[in-house]
Structure formats: structure tokens, C-alpha cells
Amino acid sequence: MNKEKVIELVKVNKWYGEFHVLKDIDLSVYQGEKIIVCGPSGSGKSTLIRCINRLEEHQDGVVKVRDITLDHHTQSIEKIRSEVGMVFQQFNLFPHLSILDNCTLAPSWVRKMPKKDAEELAMQYLTKVKIDDQASKFPGQLSGGQQQRAAIARALCMEPKIMLFDEPTSALDPEMIKEVLDVMTDLAKGGMTMIVVSHEMAFAKEVADRVIFMDEGSIVEEKPTAQFFSNPENERTKLFLSQIL
Amino acid sequence: MKIKNLINWSKQNLFSSVFNSLISLFCIYLIIISLPPFIDWAFLSATFEGKLKTDCKTSGACWVFVKVWFEKFMYGFYPVENIWRINLSFLILILSIAASFFVKDKFKIYILFFLIFIFPIIAFILIHGSFGMQIVESREWGGLALTFILAIFGIIFSFPLGVLLALGRRSELPVIKYFSICFIEFWRGIPLITVLFAAAVMFPLLLPADTYVDKTLRIAIGIAIFESAYIAEVVRGGLQSLSKGQYDAAKSLGMGYWKMNIFIILPQAIKTVIPGIANTFIALLKDTPLIVLVGMAEILGMINLAKANPYWLGMAVEGYVFAAAIFWVVSYFLSSYSQKLENKYSTEKK
């Protein structure tokens, strides 16, 4: 693969007090790659992707995003965050703002985009996730699936190069999971670099280039998608797959 | 039909159980023994006409007292020919608050800016005098006008300071965090009367001999700082009610500390604590009569002076009833205004 390396993690370690959450994590992600991270709960998946945009601080090792090394400088953190979009399990829309304002806030105040341009951009992405007709409503008036799609649009409005998804469908009712996954599949086909923490294995098979299996804070298995499902090597991976498929 | 409804209503609301019936009967008894005599005293046998105490010959209230002293109760010893300056300041205030109900959201921020930064200067120039207007020293200010001046000054300055202290107390920087904690706990730990005495009597002793800070200003600053500690704790309660997800989402969009707090965190936090903030402001308003103790005559102080006037002895009850009525009206206005705000901003609960 000759593509540009956009995320690089070298020997990343993190502790919560005594608890060792991330153990010597090495990971490289290339431009346009889609990576699925799975594993049992408490295995450090969410912590891993939250370290990429510094929502969690790692204590040891190197995190590099597009040539910016994460350190304590606020500027480097904010620069990385404006290039890396994130979608959360609990949507985390801003309940006091309309859907449109949720989407325009960051472009107009972080990117300093004129209000009119920001609104056009927001409507473009809201159309893409098929909720442009809900733009003037407040988050509380939308269904879970609509809220999550709005959250995706909000992240896209910053025009990020990389998107992180932290269990985007885990808080949704079953009939709403598909509408969110469809949006994510579209996004993947459009060439976005994506890291998705998810247990939606059908989705993984369809879009992922690589699948990473984590357990107890380390990457246990990392393989191209087809091999991961057809030929898992580690015992824990086999056990996990037998339970989930 | 109407009577039947009434009986039904009272069955449901007044006599639904033996215990409730007892309470209802007791309350009705209290109303019967207290209300008619009060109405008789305050209205039916009261005297409204006249100019002197001797005009009051009936057994009821002597409102002549309030009528004659009305101007002093409102404006203290402010020179009569300049009273329009106080009226104009309050008119500007009332008009700009009224305007905020009607203009678009976009302009509200300008009105807020005007109220916080420009209005205090205009009001000070008008009330204190300058630019060819006769100077009225603050010791001549008094009455209800002084109550309002102190309360409004307190509200305008304690609110932003309190918000900053609340943020400071949750800051990750130890210096700011512990400074905020010490500041809040110090001012919350001392009684207001101490603050007033310190500002009025002790503070000038600590200053170099040739510097002078106006006494009313010292008192006003003292009150504002004192109340800011309470506002800070109220706002902190609101900050704690927000989920971590809101911070995560704001940060993940690349917002820095101030943008995150101004656009995401504070609007939600303050909205949830509107009742607490209104509570603090009403308490502030009702605390202002304490300044009587440091020799300033706001409305209650003026009433105390008036009732001690040899020609008007024995008028205390009328004066205090009048003061109570005014405080009740103003506090009620503040509380219903806060309820309006609460309803207006309750978007997510729909």
C-alpha cells in the first residue's frame, strides 16, 4: 500500500489509576481505509479511538495524526480535533440548539465560515443523511436514528479527513440501526477514512478493509476483513466470533 | 349549576379527607378573623385626603403620611429639580428590557451588551451628574431609587463574576481552582452585615490617606462580590447537571475552552438554574435595607426617618405596610419574569 499514512500509534499505553487500559498499542491507518474495531466490553476499544483526538490522554507512546504529533499544546490538540470528526454512542447533540444550529456552530466559530456558507454546507450534509426536512427542529423532537444521522452530519460539516465512530448504533432501537448504517456505508463508499468501534459484523464485512480485535487492552488480532472472518488465528477471537455471529 | 360546580370543586380541593377538611377549616377561620379587619383598616376607615397628621381622625390607616412623604420614600434627599435624571435612567432601563421582548434574537445580544457595559455608565452620569449637570453626591441618594441602584448594580456585576467563579472552581488549573474555592468560601462564610461594615467603615482606613472611593460605590461593590459567591454556587450546580458527552462533542468539533463554554455548556447550565438565580437576585433585593445600619437611607431607612419626625409620630405601621407592598410587587415581578424565561428556554423538554 503506497497510500499516505494518516494515523500512526506507536507503543501507546494508558492507565486509569492502577488499571492498565491500553497496552502497547501499535496501529497505522492509511488514507481512505475503513477499520472496524471490535471486542468484548471493557477491552479498551472506545478508549483507543478517544486517544486519537485527545478526548482521553495517553500516558506513554506516540499518537500522530496527519504529521501532527499529539502533545500538551492546545493548538495541536485543536488542530487535530478539527480534522478528525467523531460520532458518539449517545449522539451528544446540543439539546438547546436546532439541528441546523448544531451543524453550523462549529464551522462558523471554529472555521470562521460566514453564516450563509455554513448554512448551505449544513443543508448539503443534512440532505446527504436524509434529514434536511428536520433542520429547524430541536434534537429532543427527533427519533434516535434521526439524531444519530444529525450527529454524523454535524461532524461532517467540519469537513474532516478522518471519522471516528464510537459504537454509533449501540443505543438505537433495532429498526433504526439500518438507516444509520446506510449513511455510514455511503460515507465509506465516498472514500472517507473511518475507524468504527462496532459489533455490526454484516456492516464490517461490507465496508471494512481491516478488522481489529481487542481484548484486555491489547490488539489481539488484526487482519484484512475476509481473512479475519474466514481464518481467525487467536482462540479469543474465535470464541468472540462464535458468540457474535 | 354554578353552585353545584362550587360544591364539587370544594369537595375535591378542600374537603377530600378528614385531615384536609381540618386544615381547610382552620385556614378559613384565619382568613375570617384577619382579612376583614385589615381591609377595614387599610381601605374602609382609612384617610387618604389631607396634608397633616391631624387630618387623620378615623381609626384606620393614615395614608396621608405615605402621600406626603412619597417623594422622599422614592428618591431620598435627591434634589427635587433633578429627579427627572433618576426617572430617565430607570426609563432607559425599562425600555431596553421591554425591547428585548420584541426584537429578534440576533439583536438581543446587543441589548445585553448595552445593559452590562453602557447602561451603568449612562445611569451613573445621569444620576451623579456631569457634563454641566449639577453634581449630586451619592450621600444624597436614597429611597427606593437607591434600593434599585444597589440591586441592579449587584445583579449586573455579580452575575458575570459568579459565572467566572463557577467555571474557575471546576478548572483543571490548580491556581485558578483553589483561588475560586477560597474566594467563594470566604464570601459565603461571612454575613452581609460584616461586608457592609467593612466596606463603609474599615475599607477607608486601609487606603492611603489621599485616596477616596465613594461610599455608595464601596457598598455596591461589596454587595456585588458577596452575591457573586452565591451565584457561582448556583451556576456550578447547573454545570454539574450536564453530561460529559456535551463536553466530548464540543471538544471533538475543535472548540476551545471558551467557545465550548460560551456556546454549549453555559447556555444549558444557566438555563437549568434560572429558578436558583432568580432566588438569589430576590434575596439580594431584599437584603439591601441592611444598608440602613451603615447610615444610608434607602426606602426602609427613609421610612424610619419619617416616622421619627415629630409631626408624624406613630405612623410606623403605615410606613412598613407600604414598604412591604413595594418589596412584594418587585419580588413578584422578578419571580414571574424568571418563570417566563424558564418556559421560553425549555426547548428539550417539549
Interface residues (C-beta under 8 A of the other chain):
Chain A: N53 R54 L55 T74 E78 K79 R81 S82 V84 G85 M86 F88 Q90 N92 L93 F94 P95 H96 L105 A106 W109 V110 F138 P139 G140 Q141 A151 R154 A155 M158
Chain B: S243 G245 Q246 D248 A249 A250 K251 S252 L253 G254 M255 G256 K259 F263 I264 P267 Q268 K271 Y345 T347 E348 K349 K350
